[in-house]
Amino acid sequence: MGVARLKESGKIYEDSFTSHSLDANWEVLPGDDSRYETGQGHLTLKHGSDPIYMFYKPLTALKQFVMDVKNNYNPETEGCYGGVVVFIDEHNFMEIEEFLDTSLPTPLLKSYPWIRLMREYNYYSAYWSDDGLVWHIIGSIELAGAPKIGLYLKGEGDHPMIVEQVRINRSTSVYLDNLTSGTQVELLDSNGIVLESRVCRSSATEVQFNMDTYPYPLEGSFRVKLVDGNQYLGQGSMKLYKGDLMLFEVTPDMYYKEINAETGEEFDVLLYPNTDRFLGYLTTGGSRVQEVRMYARNPMASGEFRDVTFKLMNGMDKVQIAPDVDGMPGAFSYSVTAFKILPGELYSFWLRMEREESQDRYTSQVKFSLQMYSTYV
């Protein structure tokens, strides 16, 4: 994680329609399966005697979001329309339209490679883009009520609407919070090159970077420079999604390893503060205990963590912790301490969990919490 921890993901939904089944959160009206196809990297909407609507149901309750749609729709018939819709009722709605304008001496195709809908409570703004990076506003409208929001197609033409991608994010920016006034934050790409720099203003606790002009998601990181001259830079980079809320924290990364059931390969499972993680089953007839090897890594480019303490806060009747001794657990207790973790280095320790026996339950849950604290120098 380096100097930034993800507090809230900005990615709400993303689909390039490679699956032959539609996400369950879409509501299709009318429910005619012959009017749409999904798979092979796009969604196809087909004309018919009635309009077809595809509403993404979670958007009704979300008061702030950005919906980007990459599509290809080139109608050749007057009266055919497609695009993005916000529908309250038959008198209150907004359509970002793509259509053939035949009112001009020479018919003009009004079609956009990218369409954006931005919601800010009851205000809705429409944008278009040629490349998904530079956006141009079409207009805005205020609509009150519980909206249905999604895609639509009207008319009886023969030309389908091809949707290549739908992205829904909480905003267009990435935020880094937990800062003090005067702190400078640099946004870096995966090669460590500075893309932008922001200063946390007086009375503020965060800075933000608009991500529209960068690849999605951006492989990047942050460098934080405090007023006292101290600088903090993590190793490597992470995927930054529009709308991500990050917190400035300098802590070791804590994780364990799981095995992919299909490939047999190990992969890291990063543990985030104040989140739950399921570690496995201990059923009657099997082993009474399970041991999990944990890791703490210094993700910083410089500086060391000292007196890194891992302490069980509850569940001690069934869970204990031990230092790693040559790849095996040492003496189990309720806390262990790593006296020093240098940049890029790992410290490993073990958790041992004991099954809770019960006369009236086949299995039962064992819950515990693990606290980590340290000093960064």
C-alpha positions in Angstrom: 0.0 0.0 0.0 2.9 2.4 0.5 1.9 5.8 1.7 -1.8 5.4 0.7 -4.4 3.0 1.9 -7.7 2.6 0.1 -10.6 3.6 2.3 -13.4 3.5 -0.3 -13.1 2.1 -3.9 -14.3 4.5 -6.6 -15.2 1.7 -9.0 -18.9 0.9 -8.7 -19.3 -1.2 -11.9 -17.4 -2.1 -15.0 -18.3 -4.4 -17.8 -16.9 -5.1 -21.3 -19.5 -7.7 -21.9 -17.3 -10.7 -22.4 -19.8 -13.0 -20.7 -22.8 -14.4 -22.5 -25.0 -13.7 -19.5 -26.0 -10.2 -18.5 -25.2 -9.0 -15.0 -28.1 -9.6 -12.6 -28.3 -5.9 -11.7 -29.6 -5.0 -15.2 -33.3 -4.7 -15.7 -34.4 -5.1 -19.3 -37.8 -3.7 -20.5 -39.5 -5.3 -22.2 -38.0 -8.7 -21.1 -37.5 -10.0 -24.6 -34.2 -11.9 -24.9 -34.2 -11.6 -28.7 -33.7 -7.8 -28.4 -30.2 -8.0 -27.0 -27.0 -10.1 -27.1 -24.0 -10.0 -24.8 -20.6 -11.7 -25.1 -17.5 -11.4 -27.3 -16.6 -8.0 -25.9 -19.8 -6.0 -26.6 -23.5 -5.7 -25.8 -25.8 -5.5 -28.8 -29.2 -3.7 -28.5 -31.7 -4.3 -31.4 -34.5 -2.2 -32.7 -38.1 -3.4 -32.5 -41.7 -2.2 -32.5 -41.3 -0.9 -28.9 -38.4 0.9 -27.3 -35.9 -1.3 -25.3 -34.6 0.0 -22.0 -31.7 -1.5 -19.9 -31.7 0.1 -16.4 -28.8 -0.5 -14.0 -30.8 -0.9 -10.8 -28.2 0.2 -8.2 -28.0 3.7 -9.7 -31.5 4.6 -8.5 -30.2 4.9 -4.9 -26.7 6.4 -5.7 -26.8 10.2 -5.4 -23.4 10.8 -6.9 -21.7 8.9 -9.7 -20.2 9.1 -13.2 -21.4 6.7 -15.9 -19.2 6.4 -19.0 -20.5 4.4 -22.0 -18.3 3.5 -25.0 -20.6 2.7 -27.9 -21.0 2.5 -31.7 -24.4 3.6 -33.0 -24.9 5.0 -36.5 -28.6 5.1 -37.3 -29.5 5.4 -41.0 -33.3 6.0 -40.5 -35.2 9.0 -39.2 -36.9 8.3 -35.9 -34.3 6.0 -34.5 -32.6 7.0 -31.3 -30.2 5.4 -28.8 -28.0 6.4 -25.9 -28.3 6.9 -22.1 -31.5 7.6 -20.3 -32.6 9.0 -16.9 -36.3 8.1 -16.4 -38.6 9.3 -13.6 -41.9 9.1 -15.4 -43.2 9.9 -18.9 -43.1 13.7 -18.2 -39.8 13.8 -16.3 -36.8 12.2 -18.1 -33.5 12.9 -19.7 -32.1 11.2 -22.9 -28.6 11.6 -24.2 -29.5 11.0 -27.8 -27.7 9.6 -30.8 -29.7 10.0 -34.0 -29.8 11.0 -37.6 -30.8 14.7 -38.0 -32.8 15.0 -41.2 -34.0 18.5 -40.6 -30.9 19.9 -42.3 -30.4 20.1 -46.1 -27.8 17.4 -45.7 -28.7 14.8 -43.0 -26.3 14.9 -40.1 -25.4 11.9 -37.9 -25.2 12.9 -34.3 -23.3 10.1 -32.7 -20.7 10.0 -30.0 -18.0 7.3 -29.4 -18.2 8.0 -25.7 -21.2 9.2 -23.6 -21.1 10.3 -20.0 -23.8 10.9 -17.5 -22.8 12.6 -14.3 -25.2 12.7 -11.3 -24.9 15.2 -8.4 -28.0 14.5 -6.3 -30.9 15.8 -8.4 -28.7 17.4 -11.1 -27.8 15.4 -14.2 -25.1 16.5 -16.7 -24.5 15.0 -20.2 -21.1 14.9 -21.9 -19.6 13.4 -25.0 -16.0 12.4 -26.0 -14.1 11.1 -29.0 -11.5 9.2 -26.9 -12.8 8.9 -23.3 -10.2 11.3 -22.1 -11.3 14.8 -23.2 -15.0 15.5 -22.5 -17.4 18.1 -23.9 -20.6 19.1 -22.1 -23.9 18.7 -23.9 -26.2 20.1 -21.2 -27.7 19.7 -17.7 -31.1 19.2 -16.1 -32.6 19.0 -12.7 -34.9 16.0 -12.0 -36.5 15.1 -8.7 -37.7 11.6 -7.8 -36.4 8.0 -7.9 -34.8 7.6 -11.3 -34.2 4.5 -13.4 -30.9 5.0 -15.2 -29.3 3.1 -18.1 -29.4 2.5 -21.8 -32.2 2.8 -24.4 -32.9 2.3 -28.1 -36.0 3.5 -30.0 -37.3 3.1 -33.5 -37.7 0.3 -36.1 -34.4 0.5 -38.0 -32.1 -2.3 -38.9 -28.9 -0.9 -37.3 -28.2 -2.1 -33.8 -26.5 -0.2 -31.0 -23.2 -1.7 -30.0 -22.1 -1.0 -26.4 -18.4 -1.9 -25.9 -18.0 -0.8 -22.3 -19.9 0.6 -19.3 -17.9 2.2 -16.4 -19.6 3.6 -13.3 -17.4 5.4 -10.7 -18.1 7.6 -7.7 -16.5 10.6 -9.4 -13.8 11.6 -11.9 -11.1 12.2 -9.3 -8.9 10.3 -6.9 -8.7 11.7 -3.3 -5.9 11.5 -0.8 -7.1 12.3 2.7 -5.7 12.4 6.3 -3.3 15.3 5.4 -2.3 18.5 7.2 -2.2 22.0 5.8 0.8 22.7 3.5 1.5 19.0 2.7 2.5 18.5 -0.9 1.4 15.4 -2.8 2.8 14.3 -6.1 0.9 11.9 -8.4 3.4 9.5 -10.0 3.1 7.1 -12.9 4.3 3.5 -12.8 7.8 4.7 -13.7 8.0 7.2 -10.9 7.5 10.2 -13.2 5.6 13.1 -11.6 2.3 13.7 -13.4 0.8 16.4 -11.2 1.4 18.0 -7.8 -1.2 19.4 -5.3 -0.8 21.2 -2.0 -3.3 20.6 0.9 -4.8 24.0 1.6 -5.5 25.7 4.9 -8.4 24.1 6.8 -8.5 21.1 4.3 -7.4 17.5 4.9 -7.3 16.2 1.4 -6.1 16.8 -2.2 -7.7 15.5 -5.3 -6.5 14.7 -8.8 -8.8 14.6 -11.8 -8.1 11.3 -13.6 -9.9 12.0 -16.9 -6.8 12.5 -18.9 -5.0 9.4 -17.8 -5.4 5.7 -18.7 -8.1 3.8 -16.8 -7.2 2.6 -14.3 -4.0 4.5 -13.8 -1.0 2.4 -12.6 0.5 5.0 -10.2 1.5 6.0 -6.7 2.0 9.1 -4.5 4.9 10.9 -3.0 4.0 12.9 0.1 6.2 15.9 1.3 5.4 17.3 4.7 6.0 20.9 5.8 8.9 19.8 8.0 10.8 18.4 5.0 10.1 14.8 5.5 9.2 12.8 2.4 7.3 9.5 2.1 7.4 7.3 -1.0 6.2 3.7 -1.4 7.7 1.0 -3.5 5.9 0.0 -6.7 2.5 1.2 -7.9 -1.2 0.4 -7.6 -4.3 0.7 -9.7 -6.0 4.0 -9.2 -9.7 4.1 -10.2 -11.7 7.3 -10.6 -13.5 8.0 -7.3 -11.0 6.2 -5.1 -10.7 7.7 -1.6 -7.2 7.0 -0.2 -5.8 7.8 3.3 -2.3 8.9 3.9 -0.8 6.2 6.2 2.7 5.0 6.6 2.4 1.4 7.8 3.7 -2.0 6.9 1.6 -4.1 4.5 0.2 -7.2 6.2 -0.9 -10.2 4.2 -1.1 -14.0 3.9 -1.1 -16.4 1.0 -3.8 -18.4 -0.6 -3.7 -21.1 -3.3 -5.6 -20.7 -6.5 -7.8 -23.8 -6.7 -7.6 -24.0 -10.6 -3.8 -23.3 -11.1 -2.3 -24.3 -7.8 -0.4 -21.1 -7.7 0.0 -19.0 -4.5 -1.2 -15.4 -4.4 -1.0 -12.7 -1.8 -4.2 -11.6 0.1 -3.6 -8.1 1.4 -5.3 -7.3 4.7 -6.9 -3.8 5.1 -7.6 -2.2 8.5 -11.1 -2.6 10.0 -12.1 -5.3 7.5 -13.2 -8.9 8.0 -11.4 -11.8 6.3 -12.5 -15.5 6.2 -9.5 -17.8 6.8 -11.2 -21.2 6.3 -13.2 -24.0 7.9 -12.4 -26.2 10.9 -15.1 -28.9 10.8 -15.7 -31.8 13.1 -13.8 -34.9 12.0 -10.9 -32.8 10.6 -8.0 -31.1 12.2 -8.6 -29.3 15.5 -6.3 -26.5 14.6 -5.3 -24.4 11.6 -2.0 -22.5 11.2 -1.7 -19.6 8.8 1.6 -18.0 8.0 1.4 -14.2 8.0 3.7 -11.6 6.5 4.5 -7.9 7.1 6.3 -6.0 4.4 8.0 -2.6 4.5 6.5 -1.0 1.3 8.5 2.2 1.6 11.3 3.2 -0.8 13.4 4.4 2.3 13.1 4.4 6.0 12.5 1.5 8.4 9.8 0.3 10.7 10.9 -0.3 14.3 9.2 -2.2 17.1 6.4 -3.5 14.9 4.1 -5.3 17.3 1.3 -7.7 16.3 -1.2 -8.2 19.2 -4.4 -10.2 19.5 -7.2 -8.0 20.8 -9.9 -10.7 21.3 -10.5 -14.4 20.6 -7.5 -15.3 22.6 -9.2 -18.5 24.0 -9.0 -20.0 20.5 -6.3 -18.0 18.7 -2.6 -17.5 19.4 0.3 -15.9 17.6 4.0 -17.0 17.2 7.2 -15.7 15.6 8.5 -17.6 12.5 11.6 -19.7 13.3 13.2 -21.1 10.1 9.8 -21.4 8.4 8.0 -23.0 11.4 6.1 -21.5 14.3 8.0 -20.6 17.4 6.5 -20.3 20.9 2.8 -19.3 20.8 1.5 -16.4 22.8 -0.7 -13.3 22.3 1.7 -10.9 20.7 5.0 -10.8 18.7 7.3 -8.0 17.9 9.6 -7.4 14.9 12.3 -5.1 16.1 13.2 -3.8 12.6 11.8 -4.1 9.1 14.0 -2.5 6.4 12.6 -1.2 3.0 11.4 -4.1 0.9 12.0 -6.7 3.6 9.5 -9.2 5.0 8.8 -10.3 8.6 6.8 -13.5 9.0 4.8 -14.8 11.9 2.1 -17.4 12.5 -1.5 -17.5 13.6 -2.9 -20.7 15.1 -6.7 -21.1 15.3 -8.4 -23.9 17.3 -11.8 -25.3 16.4 -14.6 -24.4 18.9 -16.2 -27.6 20.1 -20.0 -27.7 20.5 -22.6 -30.3 21.3 -25.4 -28.8 19.2 -23.6 -27.3 16.2 -21.6 -29.0 13.5 -19.4 -26.0 12.9 -19.0 -22.7 14.7 -17.3 -19.4 14.1 -14.1 -18.3 15.7 -13.7 -14.5 15.5 -10.6 -12.5 16.5 -9.0 -9.2 15.8 -5.3 -8.5 15.2 -3.7 -5.1 15.9 -0.5 -3.8 14.4 1.4 -0.7 15.5 5.0 0.5 14.8 7.3 3.4 14.6 8.6 4.7 11.2 12.0 6.2 11.1 
